[in-house]
Amino acid sequence: MQEAELKQRFDDGALKQATATPVPMASKGWHLVLTDKKSRQVVLQRQRGQEREFSTLDAAFSAARRIGFREMTVSAGL
């Protein structure tokens, strides 16, 4: 889902957690994974449908804040 859709879902109370996870099979980079109240996960996507990759945790947290989250967890991805 894209940022605008996720912000609407957050405003509707459907999202409960934001987590930054390492990009699989990459030496660096982060995905922003959002979890809804039914424990389903969705990765923030670009406009073209690809999963959005952040180069820093700060950038991932900025996106989470724009969606509406005040905190974000970080997964080591082990």
Backbone as JSON Lines, residues from 0, in Angstrom:
{"i":0,"aa":"M","n":[0.83,-1.18,0.0],"ca":[0.0,0.0,0.0],"c":[0.88,1.25,0.0]}
{"i":1,"aa":"Q","n":[0.33,2.28,-0.54],"ca":[1.07,3.54,-0.59],"c":[0.79,4.37,0.67]}
{"i":2,"aa":"E","n":[1.63,5.37,0.86],"ca":[1.58,6.18,2.07],"c":[0.21,6.82,2.33]}
{"i":3,"aa":"A","n":[-0.44,7.36,1.3],"ca":[-1.73,8.03,1.49],"c":[-2.8,7.05,1.98]}
{"i":4,"aa":"E","n":[-2.81,5.85,1.41],"ca":[-3.77,4.82,1.84],"c":[-3.52,4.41,3.29]}
{"i":5,"aa":"L","n":[-2.25,4.25,3.62],"ca":[-1.89,3.84,4.98],"c":[-2.22,4.92,5.99]}
{"i":6,"aa":"K","n":[-2.04,6.17,5.61],"ca":[-2.4,7.27,6.52],"c":[-3.9,7.24,6.8]}
{"i":7,"aa":"Q","n":[-4.71,7.0,5.77],"ca":[-6.15,6.91,5.96],"c":[-6.52,5.74,6.88]}
{"i":8,"aa":"R","n":[-5.86,4.6,6.68],"ca":[-6.13,3.44,7.54],"c":[-5.7,3.72,8.98]}
{"i":9,"aa":"F","n":[-4.58,4.46,9.15],"ca":[-4.14,4.83,10.5],"c":[-5.18,5.75,11.14]}
{"i":10,"aa":"D","n":[-5.63,6.74,10.4],"ca":[-6.63,7.68,10.91],"c":[-7.94,6.97,11.28]}
{"i":11,"aa":"D","n":[-8.26,5.89,10.56],"ca":[-9.46,5.1,10.85],"c":[-9.26,4.14,12.02]}
{"i":12,"aa":"G","n":[-8.02,4.06,12.54],"ca":[-7.73,3.19,13.67],"c":[-7.42,1.76,13.29]}
{"i":13,"aa":"A","n":[-7.12,1.5,12.02],"ca":[-6.9,0.13,11.56],"c":[-5.46,-0.35,11.74]}
{"i":14,"aa":"L","n":[-4.5,0.56,11.92],"ca":[-3.1,0.17,12.05],"c":[-2.64,0.31,13.49]}
{"i":15,"aa":"K","n":[-1.8,-0.65,13.94],"ca":[-1.37,-0.59,15.33],"c":[0.14,-0.52,15.53]}
{"i":16,"aa":"Q","n":[0.94,-0.87,14.52],"ca":[2.39,-0.9,14.74],"c":[3.15,-0.65,13.45]}
{"i":17,"aa":"A","n":[4.29,0.04,13.58],"ca":[5.22,0.25,12.47],"c":[6.55,-0.37,12.85]}
{"i":18,"aa":"T","n":[7.13,-1.14,11.94],"ca":[8.4,-1.81,12.2],"c":[9.32,-1.64,11.0]}
{"i":19,"aa":"A","n":[10.56,-1.25,11.26],"ca":[11.57,-1.2,10.21],"c":[12.28,-2.55,10.2]}
{"i":20,"aa":"T","n":[12.33,-3.18,9.03],"ca":[13.0,-4.47,8.89],"c":[14.04,-4.37,7.78]}
{"i":21,"aa":"P","n":[15.15,-5.08,7.92],"ca":[16.16,-5.05,6.86],"c":[15.61,-5.58,5.54]}
{"i":22,"aa":"V","n":[16.06,-5.01,4.45],"ca":[15.66,-5.49,3.13],"c":[16.28,-6.88,2.94]}
{"i":23,"aa":"P","n":[15.46,-7.89,2.61],"ca":[16.02,-9.23,2.42],"c":[17.01,-9.27,1.25]}
{"i":24,"aa":"M","n":[18.03,-10.08,1.42],"ca":[19.02,-10.31,0.35],"c":[19.75,-9.03,-0.06]}
{"i":25,"aa":"A","n":[19.89,-8.08,0.85],"ca":[20.6,-6.83,0.54],"c":[21.55,-6.53,1.69]}
{"i":26,"aa":"S","n":[22.63,-5.86,1.38],"ca":[23.61,-5.54,2.42],"c":[23.17,-4.35,3.28]}
{"i":27,"aa":"K","n":[22.28,-3.53,2.75],"ca":[21.78,-2.39,3.52],"c":[20.4,-2.0,3.01]}
{"i":28,"aa":"G","n":[19.71,-1.2,3.79],"ca":[18.39,-0.74,3.41],"c":[17.33,-1.3,4.33]}
{"i":29,"aa":"W","n":[16.2,-0.58,4.4],"ca":[15.12,-0.92,5.31],"c":[13.77,-0.85,4.63]}
{"i":30,"aa":"H","n":[12.87,-1.74,5.01],"ca":[11.46,-1.68,4.62],"c":[10.68,-1.19,5.83]}
{"i":31,"aa":"L","n":[9.57,-0.54,5.6],"ca":[8.65,-0.15,6.66],"c":[7.45,-1.08,6.58]}
{"i":32,"aa":"V","n":[7.32,-1.93,7.6],"ca":[6.24,-2.92,7.67],"c":[5.21,-2.43,8.68]}
{"i":33,"aa":"L","n":[3.96,-2.37,8.26],"ca":[2.89,-1.9,9.13],"c":[1.97,-3.07,9.45]}
{"i":34,"aa":"T","n":[1.55,-3.15,10.7],"ca":[0.7,-4.24,11.17],"c":[-0.66,-3.68,11.55]}
{"i":35,"aa":"D","n":[-1.71,-4.35,11.07],"ca":[-3.06,-3.88,11.4],"c":[-3.58,-4.6,12.65]}
{"i":36,"aa":"K","n":[-4.79,-4.27,13.05],"ca":[-5.35,-4.82,14.29],"c":[-5.62,-6.31,14.21]}
{"i":37,"aa":"K","n":[-5.66,-6.87,13.0],"ca":[-5.85,-8.31,12.83],"c":[-4.51,-9.03,12.63]}
{"i":38,"aa":"S","n":[-3.41,-8.33,12.95],"ca":[-2.03,-8.84,12.85],"c":[-1.6,-9.15,11.42]}
{"i":39,"aa":"R","n":[-2.25,-8.55,10.44],"ca":[-1.8,-8.67,9.04],"c":[-0.75,-7.61,8.8]}
{"i":40,"aa":"Q","n":[0.27,-7.96,8.03],"ca":[1.36,-7.03,7.75],"c":[1.33,-6.59,6.29]}
{"i":41,"aa":"V","n":[1.7,-5.33,6.09],"ca":[1.8,-4.77,4.74],"c":[3.05,-3.91,4.69]}
{"i":42,"aa":"V","n":[3.76,-3.96,3.57],"ca":[4.98,-3.17,3.39],"c":[4.63,-1.9,2.62]}
{"i":43,"aa":"L","n":[5.15,-0.77,3.08],"ca":[4.95,0.49,2.38],"c":[5.51,0.36,0.97]}
{"i":44,"aa":"Q","n":[4.71,0.8,-0.03],"ca":[5.11,0.68,-1.42],"c":[5.27,2.03,-2.09]}
{"i":45,"aa":"R","n":[6.02,2.01,-3.19],"ca":[6.14,3.19,-4.04],"c":[4.9,3.31,-4.9]}
{"i":46,"aa":"Q","n":[4.8,4.38,-5.65],"ca":[3.64,4.59,-6.52],"c":[3.56,3.54,-7.62]}
{"i":47,"aa":"R","n":[4.66,2.97,-7.98],"ca":[4.68,1.98,-9.07],"c":[4.5,0.55,-8.55]}
{"i":48,"aa":"G","n":[4.19,0.4,-7.29],"ca":[3.9,-0.92,-6.75],"c":[5.06,-1.68,-6.16]}
{"i":49,"aa":"Q","n":[6.27,-1.15,-6.28],"ca":[7.43,-1.82,-5.69],"c":[7.53,-1.46,-4.21]}
{"i":50,"aa":"E","n":[8.11,-2.38,-3.43],"ca":[8.32,-2.08,-2.01],"c":[9.32,-0.95,-1.87]}
{"i":51,"aa":"R","n":[8.97,0.01,-1.03],"ca":[9.84,1.17,-0.84],"c":[11.0,0.8,0.06]}
{"i":52,"aa":"E","n":[12.21,1.16,-0.34],"ca":[13.41,0.89,0.44],"c":[13.96,2.2,0.96]}
{"i":53,"aa":"F","n":[14.28,2.21,2.25],"ca":[14.86,3.38,2.89],"c":[16.33,3.11,3.16]}
{"i":54,"aa":"S","n":[17.16,4.1,2.93],"ca":[18.59,3.9,3.14],"c":[18.98,4.06,4.62]}
{"i":55,"aa":"T","n":[18.14,4.76,5.39],"ca":[18.44,4.95,6.81],"c":[17.19,4.69,7.65]}
{"i":56,"aa":"L","n":[17.41,4.41,8.92],"ca":[16.29,4.26,9.85],"c":[15.57,5.58,10.05]}
{"i":57,"aa":"D","n":[16.31,6.69,10.0],"ca":[15.69,8.01,10.13],"c":[14.67,8.24,9.02]}
{"i":58,"aa":"A","n":[15.01,7.85,7.81],"ca":[14.09,8.02,6.68],"c":[12.85,7.14,6.86]}
{"i":59,"aa":"A","n":[13.03,5.92,7.33],"ca":[11.89,5.03,7.58],"c":[11.0,5.61,8.67]}
{"i":60,"aa":"F","n":[11.61,6.15,9.72],"ca":[10.84,6.73,10.81],"c":[10.08,7.98,10.35]}
{"i":61,"aa":"S","n":[10.68,8.76,9.48],"ca":[9.99,9.94,8.94],"c":[8.73,9.54,8.2]}
{"i":62,"aa":"A","n":[8.81,8.46,7.42],"ca":[7.62,7.97,6.71],"c":[6.57,7.47,7.71]}
{"i":63,"aa":"A","n":[7.01,6.76,8.75],"ca":[6.07,6.28,9.78],"c":[5.38,7.46,10.46]}
{"i":64,"aa":"R","n":[6.12,8.53,10.71],"ca":[5.54,9.72,11.34],"c":[4.53,10.4,10.42]}
{"i":65,"aa":"R","n":[4.83,10.45,9.12],"ca":[3.88,11.05,8.17],"c":[2.58,10.26,8.14]}
{"i":66,"aa":"I","n":[2.67,8.96,8.32],"ca":[1.47,8.11,8.35],"c":[0.69,8.37,9.63]}
{"i":67,"aa":"G","n":[1.4,8.7,10.72],"ca":[0.72,9.01,11.97],"c":[1.31,8.36,13.21]}
{"i":68,"aa":"F","n":[2.27,7.48,13.04],"ca":[2.87,6.79,14.18],"c":[3.79,7.71,14.96]}
{"i":69,"aa":"R","n":[3.82,7.54,16.26],"ca":[4.74,8.29,17.13],"c":[5.95,7.47,17.5]}
{"i":70,"aa":"E","n":[5.89,6.16,17.27],"ca":[7.03,5.3,17.54],"c":[7.09,4.19,16.51]}
{"i":71,"aa":"M","n":[8.28,3.6,16.4],"ca":[8.52,2.55,15.43],"c":[9.49,1.57,16.07]}
{"i":72,"aa":"T","n":[9.28,0.29,15.88],"ca":[10.22,-0.7,16.35],"c":[11.17,-1.06,15.21]}
{"i":73,"aa":"V","n":[12.32,-1.62,15.59],"ca":[13.33,-2.03,14.61],"c":[13.57,-3.52,14.78]}
{"i":74,"aa":"S","n":[13.47,-4.26,13.7],"ca":[13.71,-5.7,13.71],"c":[15.09,-5.97,13.17]}
{"i":75,"aa":"A","n":[15.82,-6.87,13.83],"ca":[17.16,-7.23,13.36],"c":[17.09,-8.14,12.14]}
{"i":76,"aa":"G","n":[15.95,-8.77,11.93],"ca":[15.78,-9.61,10.76],"c":[16.58,-10.89,10.78]}
{"i":77,"aa":"L","n":[16.89,-11.38,11.96],"ca":[17.69,-12.62,12.07],"c":[16.84,-13.85,11.91]}
